[in-house]
Amino acid sequence: MNLFKKKRTFTVKTFIGISSIFVAILMIAEFLVKVNVPTRPPLDQTAALVAFMPHAANATITVIVIDTFLMASLLVFFAALRRLVTKEKPHHAWVADLAFAASVVFVAITLVGDSMDAGSAIDAVGQTADASVIRALTEGHIFLFGIIGGVMTALITACFAYITLATKVVPRWTGHLAYIVAILNLAIIPTAFGGTDAHNFFSAGGFGVTLVSTFPFLVWVIAIGIVTIRNQRMHSGI
């Protein structure tokens, strides 16, 4: 009788699953914080903007701290997913490398955008807010978060969609889902010309960007993690 339990090893698929779980948890945490924050007033309404930001500052900073950990989790996710492809299907390694490079750029520009958003929040902490500072930093954040991030997300998901359908390293339906996410992220490009009104669905600063671009992307990441964990358990007899 073996008195010692079999030692579990952390595989690439384990890291894919764990990182996607963190993404899910952090995404929910961000939503719970954001849902209690009122919608930002138009950027040209100076008095309303100065009055709004002190009330939203702590929540904004909290969301950005959470988002920093979310971006770190995404880096682990994409590094592990790249390794899975290069290990099992080396002929498609160059596509996985391209997707990983795009994911690094995506994380970098998201963190820069988050820093701008944090700057607008910090400007209102313990001092009189400056509407011009808030407006400038918010506009920069909007473009990085929306259009630029959307193009990078489209490249990432299109690459992994191609890899999935060509190699079947993960179920084919996740590849079709990835193509849908890529198309949705390209569809938000026209919002670059829609202004910054947070109440307008089709503006660069509207909630449409989050709903059409960011949310489907994170759902795809979580779906990959779930199917990876499930397949690993089936193959290991757990």
TORPA-163598 format. One record per residue: x, y, z of N, C-alpha, C in turn. Coordinates in steps of 0.001 Angstrom, whole numbers, plus 500000, padded with zeros to 6 digits. Layout:
# TORPA-163598
XYZXYZXYZ;...
//
This chain:
# TORPA-163598
500841498805500000500000500000500000500882501254500000;500583502151499070501363503373498964500877504377500002;501739504704500956501346505615502021501449507070501611;502005507304500447502195508674499991501290508958498803;500605510079498871499757510459497759500604510906496581;500072510696495410500781511094494202500919512608494164;502114513063493942502375514492493910501817515110492636;501064516187492799500499516867491634501526517822491051;501566517909489740502475518826489068501668519916488371;502248521089488325501603522199487643502004522177486176;501046521973485312501292521942483883500898523275483262;501182523401481966500788524605481235499273524795481309;498535523691481179497076523769481233496591524216482618;497331523846483642496983524291484995497059525805485093;498129526372484539498304527820484581497248528536483745;496860527930482619495783528509481817494505528572482638;494185527462483302492969527404484103492992528349485283;494092528344486040494183529193487235494117530668486867;494854531060485824494860532471485432493489532917484951;492766532039484247491422532403483770490446532540484948;490647531737485991489813531859487195490047533221487856;491315533620487931491633534941488482491011536048487643;491043535890486315490424536878485432488939537006485749;488265535863485925486833535880486226486548536577487555;487314536227488580487115536817489902487349538326489878;488442538728489227488786540148489173487796540939488326;487279540317487266486278540979486429485007541248487237;484588540263488030483407540437488877483653541528489925;484860541524490487485203542538491489485146543940490892;485669544098489682485617545399489007484171545844488786;483351544904488348481952545227488084481239545681489355;481491544991490462480837545338491722481245546724492212;482481547120491912482924548469492299482315549507491361;482357549233490049481876550210489069480377550455489158;479618549418489537478166549545489532477679550578490541;478507550895491527478128551881492541478625553289492222;479252553450491052479768554765490663478841555380489622;478379556595489831477508557237488843478238557495487531;477498557659486462478095557895485153478768559264485113;479944559295484522480695560550484424479927561585483604;479896562850484050479243563904483270480062564226482024;479471564917481047480230565305479843481481566092480212;482544565888479442483830566499479769483851568012479603;482868568546478875482835569994478694482031570708479785;481446569952480695480725570537481825481670570630483020;482412571709483058483510571862484021483062571717485473;482020572429485852481570572404487245481093571015487652;480341570358486764479826569012487069480969568010487167;481970568175486325483115567257486333483922567410487615;484147568649488039484895568914489277484137568378490485;482803568467490453481993567964491568481916566445491559;481969565842490381481825564387490253483076563635490691;484241564116490283485455563324490451485812562996491899;485672563907492872486000563515494257485174562339494762;483922562235494308483059561125494729483441559817494027;484020559935492846484363558738492071485830558340492207;486634559179492860488088558971492888488485557646493528;487976557360494726488375556133495422487959554882494657;486742554910494114486276553762493331487114553589492068;487472554701491424488292554642490213489655554048490506;490274554494491581491589553969491957491497552487492315;490433552103493015490230550691493363490114549823492119;489331550291491144489169549542489891490503549381489176;491315550426489189492604550373488502493559549406489196;493539549380490523494359548402491246493934546984490880;492623546738490857492108545425490466492510545106489032;492402546115488152492717545909486740494190545570486533;495049546091487393496477545775487294496718544286487528;496048543732488526496152542295488775495492541494487653;494415542034487087493750541358485975494686541278484767;495401542372484487496355542380483371497502541392483615;497945541300484859498990540324485196498493538900484952;497234538658485311496639537334485075496532537038483588;496204538051482792496128537854481345497491537530480746;498548538143481274499894537824480782500239536357481041;499906535879482237500138534469482557499311533585481628;498057533959481419497161533194480554497722533068479142;498115534177478550498590534151477166499967533502477033;500810533657478045502106532974478016501915531462478057;500992531010478911500717529574479017500040529048477754;499120529833477185498442529407475961499425529333474798;500327530282474741501379530240473712502235528979473872;502594528661475114503418527478475377502683526203474980;501387526162475233500587524988474866500646524754473360;500535525830472590500566525712471127501952525310470644;502994525980471138504349525701470664504811524296471049;504280523779472157504654522443472604503949521358471800;502633521538471572501848520498470918501790520657469397;501849521900468910501769522159467467502847523162467067;504116522732467049505223523674466809505165524372465454;504491523782464461504416524408463143503607525705463172;502796525881464199501992527092464329502536528022465414;503780527799465801504366528593466884504456530072466518;504710530371465246504871531773464864503564532562465045;502433531902464824501148532578465025500921532813466519;501283531815467336501166531965468790502095533070469295;503290533175468700504220534242469078503636535611468742;503009535703467571502379536965467168501265537344468139;500439536366468513499340536620469447499876537047470810;500945536391471270501506536754472574502107538158472540;502782538495471440503340539849471314502232540889471345;501119540597470654499979541517470662499384541628472058;499375540513472807498826540548474171499698541406475091;501014541375474884501910542221475686501639543694475390;501462544009474093501139545391473715499795545801474310;498821544901474240497487545180474794497574545483476281;498299544661477019498433544877478466499150546193478738;500191546478477958500960547706478172500111548952477953;499350548994476854498551550193476585497381550306477558;496885549162478027495818549198479033496331549792480334;497540549408480726498116549938481960498438551425481834;498869551853480637499092553291480412497766554044480529;496720553480479896495399554093480000494898554128481429;495142553053482174494760553016483586495502554092484384;496773554297484046497557555325484741496976556711484494;496510556946483257495863558230482963494581558395483776;493809557325483825492565557370484594492862557578486077;493916556931486567494314557111487966494758558545488215;495433559134487226495864560525487364494697561472487528;493625561235486753492443562097486872491772561915488230;491845560698488780491254560446490101492105561039491213;493411560843491128494318561358492154494263562886492210;494014563508491057493940564972491006492844565525491911;491857564665492224490731565112493046490833564648494498;491921563992494859492076563477496221492835564483497086;492165564998498096492817565904499033493101567288498495;492552567627497341492772568954496772491625569292495824;491571570528495408490534570955494466490855570394493087;489909569685492511490131569064491214490275570111490119;491117569794489132491328570661487980490630570021486785;489598570654486290488792570072485209489607569838483946;490575570712483665491387570555482450492275569318482540;492803569049483747493623567847483953492774566593483793;491620566596484430490712565447484353490305565179482911;489954566234482191489503566067480804490614565507479923;491812566072480020492917565624479171493273564160479432;493380563795480701493755562424481039492638561443480683;491396561845480879490263560971480547490189560716479056;490400561747478245490358561578476794491462560652476305;492650560768476905493730559854476538493410558420476919;492846558247478100492460556906478562491418556289477656;490443557071477257489349556568476426489873555976475126;490788556670474479491274556204473180492145554957473319;492986554929474345493818553741474558492956552535474916;492013552738475820491147551657476285490242551143475171;489761552072474333488791551692473313489399551254472002;489715552184471133490079551884469762491398551123469664;492442551652470296493755551013470198493728549629470840;493137549543472027493011548247472682492154547286471887;491119547805471223490246546953470418490961546316469240;491822547084468577492573546547467440493527545445467910;494213545682469027495123544659469560494359543408469989;493198543609470602492373542470471011491912541669469805;491542542367468731491128541692467503492263540844466940;493490541376466982494651540621466482494900539388467343;494832539551468651495047538421469566494052537305469306;492778537649469314491733536628469197491690536020467797;491978536812466770492009536265465409493130535242465267;494281535530465856495403534582465806495051533273466501;494490533381467700494154532160468427492961531435467817;492082532177467135490990531525466419491549530668465289;492494531226464551493138530481463461493846529237463998;494601529420465097495332528293465689494368527210466157;493291527625466805492322526666467349491692525828466251;491261526467465184490599525741464102491584524891463301;492850525311463284493855524568462516494446523400463294;494518523520464618495232522518465415494346521774466415;493224522382466806492321521801467792492994521585469150;493896522492469531494515522388470858493479522633471951;492447523372471604491266523544472454490049523334471553;488863523106472122487685522817471303487445523855470202;486974523378469050486792524240467886485822525389468137;484815525162468987483832526226469204484470527464469833;485557527266470574486232528427471152486932529233470062;487319528563468982487900529266467845486871530132467140;485673529585466950484598530375466345484245531567467242;484226531323468559483954532403469509485028533482469408;486282533062469245487386534023469135487238534891467893;486799534305466780486576535095465566485463536121465784;484415535733466494483325536666466789483842537829467631;484671537505468632485252538548469485486116539492468655;486895538940467726487746539770466867486907540733466028;485828540225465460484946541063464635484299542163465471;483854541808466667483228542800467549484214543908467921;485464543532468135486461544539468506486801545461467337;486758544940466121486952545801464962485738546696464729;484576546222465153483339546980464942483289548257465768;484111548349466825484063549550467663484932550682467119;485699550424466063486600551444465529485874552745465178;484680552695464552483984553957464235483633554812465449;483630554226466649483319555033467833484389556090468094;485551555964467427486609556971467570486120558347467138;485102558372466272484577559633465762483267560023466449;482924559313467538481632559534468190481674560394469423;482814561030469701482895561893470875483186561123472150;483013561794473286483396561214474580482242561131475572;481024561321475104479864561306476003479654559901476571;479781559755477880479650558447478527478238557898478446;477246558774478158475858558327478060475514557820476661;476406558065475705476167557688474310476787556323474032;475967555359473650476438553990473402477503553945472316;477388554806471312478273554745470148479452555704470218;479708556301471380480846557208471514482080556456471997;483244557088471816484496556476472268484496556290473782;483790557154474482483730557053475939482463556405476446;481670555823475545480409555220475933480548553805476445;479466553306477024479489551959477583479452550880476500;479211551276475256479183550310474163480521549635473946;481614550380474162482951549812473984483182548664474963;482790548881476207482937547823477214482057546624476889;480823546908476492479858545842476246480193545037474989;480645545701473944480886545044472659482307544506472545;483264545179473157484679544825472991485257544091474190;485262544734475342485963544192476510485291542955477086;483990543031477299483275541929477946483362540625477139;483092540610475826483218539352475064484631538785475096;485632539654475098487020539195475149487295538444476448;486863539009477568487080538357478856486270537063478973;485087537042478372484289535810478351485029534718477589;485657535075476481486448534102475703487611533556476537;488309534435477239489425533999478092488940533004479140;487845533325479797487299532453480836486844531124480232;486242531167479040485800529935478375486971529017478073;488078529585477608489283528780477343489772528121478624;489763528881479720490204528325480999489326527188481463;488016527334481317487079526296481764487269525007480979;487339525114479651487473523893478841488835523241479051;489848524051479327491186523498479580491203522713480878;490616523287481925490542522582483214489732521298483067;488618521384482378487737520220482205488447519111481437;489134519455480351489844518450479545490988517826480323;491674518653481126492782518119481919492287517111482946;491166517395483583490612516476484569490142515176483919;489550515276482749489082514078482041490246513186481668;491341513783481199492477512992480767493281512433481927;493176513101483097493905512605484248493077511672485115;491804511500484720490923510595485446490391511164486732;490465512520486875489963513130488110488465513313488019;
//
